[in-house]
Amino acid sequence: MADTEGRARAGRISGLRSGADSPAIIVATPVSPLDRRGRRLPHTLEAISERNRLLAEAAEIFMPDLSASMQAERLHRAILRYQLGGWRRHRTEDECPARLVGRIEAFCWQILRLHDHAPATRSIRRALVLR
């Protein structure tokens, strides 16, 4: 008796149904995941879009005559340099520090504020090409 109960429980867990007259049948029901597995959440997509906008704006203002690849390299270096230096002091501030306004570091502060790491050169290049 315990063996029969164990098999029935295993059948329910694995999604199989078996009866005395029929072989095991796999029950397939169309289900869309509620947690959006495999997809980015809306707030993540908004942050990426804002980051790409900031990268394009910084490239247009501070290095308009360079190619997208060179712009990406220089933006990546600027963000890394700021992340290892000034960002350590400014990361807790609610607004961009006044001394950064009008400088590339202001864009770096905004980008790091969205996500606390420097985007890869490849991601920056893709954002600049797709602008």
Backbone torsions as a table, in degrees:
resi	resn	phi	psi	omega
1	MET	NA	-43.6	179.9
2	ALA	-63.2	-35.1	179.2
3	ASP	-65.5	-38.7	178.5
4	THR	-66.4	-41.8	178.6
5	GLU	-64.4	-39.8	179.4
6	GLY	-64.0	-41.4	177.9
7	ARG	-66.4	-39.9	179.1
8	ALA	-64.3	-42.7	179.1
9	ARG	-64.2	-42.9	178.4
10	ALA	-63.1	-36.7	177.4
11	GLY	-64.0	-40.6	178.7
12	ARG	-67.6	-40.2	-177.7
13	ILE	-67.0	-43.0	-176.0
14	SER	-86.1	-2.7	178.3
15	GLY	84.2	16.4	179.6
16	LEU	-100.9	145.4	173.1
17	ARG	-119.6	134.1	175.2
18	SER	-136.9	139.8	178.0
19	GLY	-124.7	175.9	-179.5
20	ALA	-66.7	-33.7	-175.7
21	ASP	-96.3	-20.1	-173.6
22	SER	-118.7	150.0	174.8
23	PRO	-72.7	171.4	-179.8
24	ALA	-62.6	136.5	-179.7
25	ILE	-122.0	133.7	175.8
26	ILE	-83.9	126.1	179.9
27	VAL	-94.7	117.4	179.6
28	ALA	-113.6	122.9	177.3
29	THR	-121.6	136.9	179.1
30	PRO	-70.6	118.7	-178.4
31	VAL	-130.9	130.9	172.5
32	SER	-101.1	131.0	-177.1
33	PRO	-63.7	133.5	-179.8
34	LEU	-77.3	-21.7	-177.3
35	ASP	-93.6	10.5	175.7
36	ARG	57.4	38.1	179.3
37	ARG	-54.1	134.9	178.7
38	GLY	84.0	-0.8	-179.9
39	ARG	-126.6	150.6	176.7
40	ARG	-78.3	144.6	179.2
41	LEU	-74.7	156.8	-177.6
42	PRO	-56.4	-40.1	-179.0
43	HIS	-68.1	-29.8	176.1
44	THR	-69.2	-43.2	178.3
45	LEU	-62.9	-38.0	177.6
46	GLU	-65.3	-41.7	179.6
47	ALA	-64.6	-40.9	178.3
48	ILE	-65.4	-42.0	178.8
49	SER	-62.7	-43.2	178.6
50	GLU	-66.0	-42.0	177.6
51	ARG	-60.1	-44.4	179.3
52	ASN	-63.4	-38.4	177.0
53	ARG	-63.1	-44.4	179.3
54	LEU	-64.5	-40.9	178.4
55	LEU	-62.5	-44.6	179.9
56	ALA	-64.5	-40.6	179.9
57	GLU	-66.1	-43.0	178.9
58	ALA	-63.6	-42.0	179.3
59	ALA	-64.0	-39.4	-179.4
60	GLU	-67.8	-37.5	-177.2
61	ILE	-79.4	-47.6	-169.2
62	PHE	-96.1	-18.5	-179.5
63	MET	-149.9	61.1	-174.0
64	PRO	-70.0	-24.4	-174.1
65	ASP	-94.3	4.5	-180.0
66	LEU	-95.5	160.6	176.2
67	SER	-71.9	164.2	-179.3
68	ALA	-61.4	-36.1	179.2
69	SER	-65.8	-44.0	178.7
70	MET	-68.3	-39.4	176.3
71	GLN	-59.8	-44.4	-179.4
72	ALA	-61.9	-44.3	178.7
73	GLU	-59.7	-48.4	-176.6
74	ARG	-69.4	-38.2	176.4
75	LEU	-64.9	-41.9	179.1
76	HIS	-60.5	-46.2	178.6
77	ARG	-62.4	-41.4	-179.7
78	ALA	-64.5	-42.2	180.0
79	ILE	-66.3	-43.4	177.8
80	LEU	-61.7	-44.6	-179.9
81	ARG	-60.4	-44.3	179.2
82	TYR	-68.7	-38.0	-179.3
83	GLN	-62.4	-38.3	-179.3
84	LEU	-82.3	-12.7	-178.6
85	GLY	-115.2	-95.7	-173.0
86	GLY	-62.8	-29.9	-178.2
87	TRP	-60.0	-32.3	179.3
88	ARG	-61.2	-32.6	178.6
89	ARG	-87.3	-31.8	-171.6
90	HIS	-97.3	-7.2	-172.0
91	ARG	-62.3	-25.2	-178.0
92	THR	-90.1	-6.6	-178.3
93	GLU	-76.5	144.5	-178.4
94	ASP	-79.6	-27.1	179.4
95	GLU	-126.4	156.4	179.0
96	CYS	-59.8	129.8	179.5
97	PRO	-56.9	140.6	-175.7
98	ALA	-59.6	-33.8	-177.6
99	ARG	-69.5	-13.4	-179.8
100	LEU	-94.0	-14.0	-175.4
101	VAL	-59.3	130.9	179.7
102	GLY	87.6	-0.2	179.9
103	ARG	-114.1	162.4	179.7
104	ILE	-63.5	-26.4	178.8
105	GLU	-63.2	-26.6	176.7
106	ALA	-65.1	-39.6	175.8
107	PHE	-68.0	-39.3	177.6
108	CYS	-61.0	-42.8	178.6
109	TRP	-60.4	-45.1	-179.3
110	GLN	-65.6	-40.2	-179.9
111	ILE	-66.4	-44.9	179.4
112	LEU	-70.0	-26.4	177.0
113	ARG	-67.0	-33.0	178.1
114	LEU	-70.1	-43.9	179.1
115	HIS	-150.9	129.1	-167.7
116	ASP	-77.8	44.9	172.0
117	HIS	-155.8	156.1	179.9
118	ALA	-77.1	130.2	176.7
119	PRO	-66.9	151.5	179.6
120	ALA	-66.9	154.8	178.6
121	THR	-56.2	-39.7	179.9
122	ARG	-62.6	-41.2	178.4
123	SER	-66.1	-39.7	178.5
124	ILE	-65.0	-45.0	179.4
125	ARG	-59.6	-43.3	179.4
126	ARG	-62.6	-40.5	178.6
127	ALA	-64.5	-38.1	-178.7
128	LEU	-73.0	-36.2	-179.8
129	VAL	-72.2	-35.9	-176.8
130	LEU	-87.4	4.5	-177.0
131	ARG	-66.7	NA	NA
